[in-house]
Amino acid sequence: MHDRGGNILMAKIFCVANQKGGVGKTTTAVNLAAGLARIGQRVLMVDLDPQGNATMGSGVDKRQLALSVYDVLLEEASIKEAAVLSDKCGYWVLGANRELAGAEVELVTLEHREKRLKAALLQAEGDFDFVLIDCPPSLNMLTLNGLCAAHGVIVPMQCEYFALEGLTDLVNTIKQVHANLNADLQIIGLLRVMFDPRITLQQQVSDQLKDHFGDKVFHTMIPRNVRLAEAPSYGLPGVVFDPSAKGSQAFVEFAQEMVVRAQRMPTTAKSEAKLASSA
């Protein structure tokens, strides 16, 4: 991506993270990647979860990977060497498999262990418009690599009472990483997923989020949708599996909102030291 002066522009790097499991994190990562690809963006999806669900859900067989994010973190391969293009989905995938589970132990003894992914992405500068990182649900060395590499965090969350408690933990984690390891890190926005407006509690929690976080809450809401839930069993994001489904259309709309929000982001978030100050 170049500006009018011909300079290479930095890719916008976003973690999709939530310390609470089962909130549709991987579904968000792969469908946002597919939505961005659909509207003409060059996208790299980085799978940092040893389960490899984002890899498989992008039409890439994790068992057949010659090189993976594991090799990149150990500096045994570059992103250009390890990433594979998912022809069906239209974006690149830096995949993960069970091998990645051992990376955390190996990283502990290495220098700059929390910034390995950031260094690798710098070498691929100019190749992508967006990099999306699917993080594990726990805060570990892999998640820390994602947070240190990112400009911001996209937080998918269900509008349920306990989701608010998990959000407080995540905001505190992001503040700590912002203060100690990555001054560019900020919360980009909260994405309401699996939303059913007929459930009064969900509407109440949604209103609470908007009151508390204001414009940090994305305008787009992802509805509870059967086709989105079915898509992973076919190894595809819902956006590709059934583009006409309401959930798929919502993710394309979300991708458009992300492009606009990314364009408004400062080149560095250091000026935005009020990271998650509303939390």
Residue pairs with C-beta under 8 A, 6 or more apart in sequence:
1 8
1 9
1 11
1 42
1 126
1 128
1 129
2 8
2 9
3 9
8 125
8 126
9 126
10 125
10 267
11 44
11 121
11 124
11 125
11 126
11 127
11 128
11 129
11 130
11 131
12 129
12 130
12 131
12 151
12 152
12 262
12 265
13 121
13 130
13 131
13 133
13 149
13 150
13 151
13 152
14 130
14 131
14 132
14 133
14 150
14 151
14 152
14 153
14 154
14 188
14 258
15 133
15 135
15 143
15 146
15 147
15 149
15 150
15 152
15 153
15 154
16 25
16 26
16 28
16 29
16 32
16 132
16 133
16 134
16 135
16 153
16 154
16 156
17 25
17 135
17 143
17 146
17 147
17 153
17 154
17 155
17 170
18 25
18 137
18 155
18 156
18 157
18 166
18 167
18 170
19 137
19 138
19 139
19 166
19 169
19 170
19 173
20 137
20 157
20 162
20 163
20 166
21 137
23 156
23 157
23 158
23 163
23 166
23 193
24 156
24 158
24 193
24 194
24 222
25 134
25 135
25 137
25 156
26 49
26 53
26 54
26 57
26 134
26 232
27 57
27 156
27 193
27 228
27 232
27 237
27 238
28 154
28 156
28 191
28 193
28 222
29 45
29 54
29 132
29 133
29 134
30 45
30 54
30 57
30 58
30 89
30 134
30 237
31 228
31 237
31 238
31 239
31 247
31 248
31 251
32 132
32 154
32 251
32 254
32 255
32 258
33 43
33 45
33 58
33 89
33 91
33 130
33 132
33 237
34 89
34 90
34 91
34 237
34 238
34 239
34 240
34 251
35 239
35 251
35 252
35 253
35 254
35 255
35 256
36 43
36 91
36 129
36 130
36 132
36 255
36 258
36 259
37 43
37 89
37 90
37 91
38 90
38 239
38 243
38 252
38 255
39 252
39 255
39 256
39 259
41 129
41 130
41 255
41 259
42 91
42 92
42 127
42 128
42 129
42 130
43 90
43 91
43 92
43 128
43 129
43 130
43 131
43 132
44 79
44 83
44 91
44 92
44 93
44 94
44 124
44 127
44 128
44 130
44 131
44 132
45 54
45 58
45 91
45 92
45 93
45 94
45 131
45 132
45 134
46 69
46 94
46 117
46 131
46 132
46 133
46 134
46 146
47 53
47 54
47 55
47 69
47 93
47 94
47 95
47 96
47 134
48 69
48 96
48 100
48 117
48 133
48 134
48 135
48 136
48 142
48 143
48 145
48 146
49 96
49 100
49 134
49 135
49 136
49 142
50 96
50 97
50 98
50 99
50 100
50 101
50 136
50 142
51 96
51 136
52 62
52 95
52 96
52 97
52 98
52 100
53 134
53 232
54 93
54 96
54 134
55 62
55 65
55 93
55 95
55 96
55 97
56 62
56 232
56 235
57 231
57 232
57 235
57 236
57 237
58 86
58 89
58 91
58 93
58 95
58 235
58 236
58 237
59 86
59 87
59 88
59 89
59 235
59 236
59 240
60 84
60 86
60 93
60 95
62 68
62 95
62 96
62 97
63 97
65 84
65 95
65 97
67 77
67 81
67 82
68 82
68 94
68 95
68 96
68 97
68 99
68 100
69 82
69 94
69 95
69 96
69 100
69 117
70 96
70 97
70 99
70 100
70 102
70 103
71 77
71 82
72 78
72 79
72 82
72 94
72 116
72 117
72 120
73 103
73 107
73 116
73 117
73 120
73 145
74 103
74 106
74 107
74 110
74 116
75 116
75 120
78 120
78 123
78 124
79 94
79 120
79 121
79 123
79 124
79 127
80 123
80 124
80 127
82 94
82 95
83 92
83 93
83 94
84 92
84 93
84 95
85 91
85 92
85 93
86 92
86 93
88 236
88 240
89 236
89 237
89 240
90 240
92 128
100 142
103 141
103 142
104 140
104 141
104 142
107 113
107 116
107 141
107 145
108 141
110 116
112 119
113 141
114 141
114 144
114 145
114 148
114 181
115 145
115 148
115 149
115 181
116 145
117 133
117 145
117 146
117 148
117 149
118 145
118 148
118 149
121 131
121 149
130 258
130 262
131 149
133 146
133 149
133 150
135 142
135 143
135 146
135 147
136 142
136 143
139 173
144 177
144 181
147 153
147 173
147 174
147 177
147 181
147 182
147 185
148 177
148 181
148 182
148 185
149 182
150 182
150 184
150 185
151 184
151 185
151 186
151 188
151 265
151 269
152 185
152 186
152 187
152 188
152 265
152 269
153 170
153 174
153 185
153 186
153 187
153 188
154 188
154 189
154 191
154 258
155 167
155 170
155 187
155 189
155 190
155 191
156 191
156 193
156 222
157 163
157 166
157 167
157 190
157 191
157 192
157 193
157 209
158 192
158 193
158 194
158 195
158 202
159 192
159 195
159 201
159 202
159 203
159 204
159 205
159 206
159 209
160 201
160 202
160 205
161 201
161 205
163 205
164 205
164 208
167 190
167 279
168 279
171 187
171 276
171 279
174 185
174 186
174 187
174 275
174 276
175 275
175 276
175 279
177 185
178 185
178 186
178 275
183 268
183 269
183 270
184 268
184 269
184 270
185 269
185 275
186 269
186 272
186 275
186 276
187 216
187 275
187 276
187 279
188 216
188 261
188 265
189 216
189 217
189 218
189 261
190 209
190 213
190 216
190 217
190 218
191 218
191 220
191 222
191 254
192 206
192 209
192 217
192 218
192 221
192 222
193 221
193 222
194 222
194 223
194 224
195 202
195 206
195 221
195 222
195 223
195 224
196 202
196 223
196 224
197 203
206 221
209 217
210 217
212 278
212 279
213 278
213 279
214 278
216 276
216 278
218 254
218 257
218 261
219 257
220 250
220 253
220 254
220 257
221 250
222 228
222 247
222 250
222 251
222 254
223 246
223 247
223 250
224 247
225 238
225 245
225 246
225 247
225 248
225 250
227 238
227 241
227 242
227 245
227 247
227 248
228 238
228 245
228 247
228 248
230 238
230 241
231 237
231 238
231 240
231 241
231 242
234 241
237 251
238 245
238 247
238 248
238 251
239 248
239 251
239 252
241 248
242 248
243 249
243 252
266 272
269 275
